[in-house]
Amino acid sequence: MKILLDAHIPTAVARGLSGHGVDAVALRSWRGGRFLDATDEAILVGAGEEERVFVTYDVHTVSSLLRRWLEDGTEHTGVVLISAKTVLPNDVGTLVHDLLQLCRTYQDQPWANRVVFLTR
C-alpha cells in the first residue's frame, strides 16, 4: 500500500511510516510540492497515477468529491479519512501507529474505490 498524506498531516508521519517499510510521502514533498495548492480532485487524480491511497482530514470536502465521482463512475485508488475528533493532526505517534495498523489490516486487499475512516 502506497500512501499520500495531505498537506495538514505532519511530514514526520511519512518518515515514521517509511521507517516501518511503508511507501509514504507527504504532499509537501510529493512531486516537488507542486500539488500544495491543488484541488482535492487534482490530488486524487495524481495519487491515482501512482496508485497511492490518499490520507486526509478533509472529511467533508473529499467525501463530497467522492460522492460525485461515485455518481459519475469515476474511480480512485483509495482514501483514508480522519476526524480530528478521533486523532489530532499533530499527534504523530498515534497517526503512525494507526496508519500502520490500517496497512497491516488491508495489506492484501485491493484499495480501488475503497474509503476507510481511521478509528482508534
C-alpha positions as a Markdown table, in Angstrom:
| # | Residue | x | y | z |
|---|---|---|---|---|
| 1 | Met | 0.0 | 0.0 | 0.0 |
| 2 | Lys | 1.4 | 3.3 | -1.1 |
| 3 | Ile | 0.3 | 6.4 | 0.8 |
| 4 | Leu | 0.0 | 10.1 | 0.0 |
| 5 | Leu | -0.5 | 12.3 | 3.2 |
| 6 | Asp | -2.4 | 15.5 | 2.8 |
| 7 | Ala | -0.7 | 18.9 | 3.5 |
| 8 | His | -2.1 | 19.3 | 7.0 |
| 9 | Ile | -0.5 | 16.0 | 8.2 |
| 10 | Pro | 3.0 | 16.4 | 9.5 |
| 11 | Thr | 5.8 | 15.2 | 7.3 |
| 12 | Ala | 7.1 | 13.3 | 10.3 |
| 13 | Val | 4.2 | 10.9 | 9.8 |
| 14 | Ala | 5.6 | 10.0 | 6.3 |
| 15 | Arg | 9.0 | 9.5 | 7.8 |
| 16 | Gly | 7.6 | 7.3 | 10.6 |
| 17 | Leu | 5.7 | 5.1 | 8.2 |
| 18 | Ser | 8.7 | 4.9 | 5.8 |
| 19 | Gly | 10.8 | 3.7 | 8.8 |
| 20 | His | 8.4 | 0.8 | 9.0 |
| 21 | Gly | 8.6 | -0.1 | 5.4 |
| 22 | Val | 5.5 | 1.7 | 4.1 |
| 23 | Asp | 5.9 | 3.7 | 0.9 |
| 24 | Ala | 4.5 | 7.0 | 2.3 |
| 25 | Val | 5.1 | 10.6 | 1.1 |
| 26 | Ala | 3.8 | 13.9 | 2.3 |
| 27 | Leu | 2.1 | 16.2 | -0.1 |
| 28 | Arg | 4.7 | 18.9 | 0.7 |
| 29 | Ser | 7.4 | 16.9 | -0.9 |
| 30 | Trp | 5.4 | 14.8 | -3.4 |
| 31 | Arg | 6.2 | 15.8 | -6.9 |
| 32 | Gly | 8.3 | 18.7 | -5.8 |
| 33 | Gly | 5.4 | 20.3 | -3.8 |
| 34 | Arg | 3.6 | 21.2 | -7.0 |
| 35 | Phe | 0.3 | 20.0 | -5.5 |
| 36 | Leu | 0.2 | 22.0 | -2.3 |
| 37 | Asp | -2.3 | 24.5 | -3.7 |
| 38 | Ala | -4.1 | 21.9 | -6.0 |
| 39 | Thr | -7.7 | 21.0 | -5.7 |
| 40 | Asp | -8.7 | 17.7 | -4.0 |
| 41 | Glu | -9.7 | 16.4 | -7.4 |
| 42 | Ala | -6.3 | 17.1 | -8.9 |
| 43 | Ile | -4.6 | 15.5 | -5.9 |
| 44 | Leu | -6.7 | 12.4 | -6.1 |
| 45 | Val | -6.1 | 12.1 | -9.9 |
| 46 | Gly | -2.3 | 12.4 | -9.3 |
| 47 | Ala | -2.4 | 9.9 | -6.4 |
| 48 | Gly | -4.2 | 7.5 | -8.8 |
| 49 | Glu | -1.4 | 7.8 | -11.3 |
| 50 | Glu | 0.9 | 6.4 | -8.7 |
| 51 | Glu | -1.7 | 4.1 | -7.1 |
| 52 | Arg | -1.4 | 5.9 | -3.8 |
| 53 | Val | -4.1 | 5.9 | -1.1 |
| 54 | Phe | -4.8 | 9.5 | -0.1 |
| 55 | Val | -4.9 | 10.2 | 3.6 |
| 56 | Thr | -6.7 | 13.4 | 4.7 |
| 57 | Tyr | -8.6 | 15.2 | 7.4 |
| 58 | Asp | -10.7 | 17.0 | 4.8 |
| 59 | Val | -13.7 | 14.7 | 5.6 |
| 60 | His | -16.4 | 17.0 | 4.2 |
| 61 | Thr | -14.8 | 18.2 | 1.0 |
| 62 | Val | -13.2 | 14.9 | 0.0 |
| 63 | Ser | -16.4 | 13.0 | 0.9 |
| 64 | Ser | -18.4 | 15.3 | -1.3 |
| 65 | Leu | -16.0 | 14.8 | -4.2 |
| 66 | Leu | -16.1 | 11.0 | -3.8 |
| 67 | Arg | -19.9 | 11.0 | -3.8 |
| 68 | Arg | -19.8 | 12.9 | -7.1 |
| 69 | Trp | -17.2 | 10.6 | -8.5 |
| 70 | Leu | -19.3 | 7.6 | -7.5 |
| 71 | Glu | -22.3 | 9.0 | -9.3 |
| 72 | Asp | -20.2 | 9.8 | -12.4 |
| 73 | Gly | -18.5 | 6.4 | -12.3 |
| 74 | Thr | -15.0 | 8.0 | -11.7 |
| 75 | Glu | -12.6 | 5.6 | -9.9 |
| 76 | His | -9.9 | 6.4 | -7.4 |
| 77 | Thr | -7.2 | 4.4 | -5.7 |
| 78 | Gly | -8.5 | 4.7 | -2.2 |
| 79 | Val | -8.9 | 7.3 | 0.6 |
| 80 | Val | -8.4 | 7.2 | 4.3 |
| 81 | Leu | -10.5 | 9.9 | 6.1 |
| 82 | Ile | -9.5 | 11.0 | 9.6 |
| 83 | Ser | -11.5 | 13.1 | 12.0 |
| 84 | Ala | -9.7 | 15.5 | 14.4 |
| 85 | Lys | -12.1 | 14.2 | 17.0 |
| 86 | Thr | -10.5 | 10.8 | 16.6 |
| 87 | Val | -6.8 | 11.6 | 16.2 |
| 88 | Leu | -5.4 | 15.1 | 16.5 |
| 89 | Pro | -3.4 | 16.2 | 13.3 |
| 90 | Asn | -0.3 | 16.9 | 15.4 |
| 91 | Asp | -0.3 | 13.5 | 17.2 |
| 92 | Val | 2.4 | 12.0 | 15.0 |
| 93 | Gly | 2.9 | 8.9 | 17.1 |
| 94 | Thr | -0.8 | 7.9 | 17.1 |
| 95 | Leu | -1.1 | 8.7 | 13.4 |
| 96 | Val | 1.9 | 6.5 | 12.5 |
| 97 | His | 0.6 | 3.7 | 14.8 |
| 98 | Asp | -3.0 | 3.8 | 13.5 |
| 99 | Leu | -1.9 | 4.0 | 9.8 |
| 100 | Leu | 0.5 | 1.1 | 10.3 |
| 101 | Gln | -2.4 | -0.9 | 11.7 |
| 102 | Leu | -4.5 | 0.0 | 8.8 |
| 103 | Cys | -1.8 | -1.0 | 6.3 |
| 104 | Arg | -1.4 | -4.4 | 8.1 |
| 105 | Thr | -5.2 | -5.0 | 8.1 |
| 106 | Tyr | -5.7 | -4.2 | 4.4 |
| 107 | Gln | -2.3 | -5.2 | 3.1 |
| 108 | Asp | -3.5 | -7.9 | 0.8 |
| 109 | Gln | -6.8 | -6.3 | -0.2 |
| 110 | Pro | -7.4 | -4.1 | -3.2 |
| 111 | Trp | -7.8 | -0.4 | -2.5 |
| 112 | Ala | -9.6 | 0.7 | -5.7 |
| 113 | Asn | -12.6 | 2.9 | -4.7 |
| 114 | Arg | -12.2 | 2.0 | -1.0 |
| 115 | Val | -12.9 | 4.7 | 1.6 |
| 116 | Val | -12.0 | 4.0 | 5.2 |
| 117 | Phe | -12.4 | 6.1 | 8.3 |
| 118 | Leu | -9.4 | 5.8 | 10.6 |
| 119 | Thr | -10.6 | 4.8 | 14.0 |
| 120 | Arg | -8.9 | 4.2 | 17.3 |
